[in-house]
């Protein structure tokens, strides 16, 4: 639940985020998983958000598929609200990968 991600122990939230690693784009397109990803982005530390962002901004990855998905589009919006400048630069210049 979102309350768990918001008020739970930091190490438990971090554990959940580590389990999402590598699957964020796929999971963002599923109803309940997309909610979990949104809450992790909202309540995670900058380092935890970075783990999730890397999945979205992996070289060659695009927002097209999740953006067009009924659940994924909300995750994309949350990504854009919570990402830092280096990721915004990657959106502006998609050929730049870090």
Secondary structure, 3 states (H helix, E strand, C coil): CHHHHHHCCHHHHHHHHHHHCCCHHHHCCCHHHHHHHHHHHHHCCHHHHHHHHHHHCCCCCCCHHHHCCCCHHHHHHHHHHHCCHHHHHHHHCCCCCC
